[in-house]
Amino acid sequence: MPMQYKVDVLAMLKETGYNTNKIRKEKIMGEAMLQKLRSGQMVSWATLETLCLLLDCQPGDLIEFVKNTE
């Protein structure tokens, strides 16, 4: 996978007051997106935009491109 997370996004959300219960309750994102974050899978651009708004950051603060050396 050429894209990967640079940080633990769920931990960052928790630090800013957004635990998974609050995210679900306020319908910020669905369980499927939370599960993708838990497993390190890439989320949609819309979800990435939401994460950047909540965390007050840029996409490059969350993800990085890693060359495949195979």
Secondary structure, DSSP 8 states (H G I E B T S, - for coil): --EEESS-HHHHHHHTT--HHHHHHTTSS-HHHHHHHHHT----HHHHHHHHHHHT--HHHHEEE-----
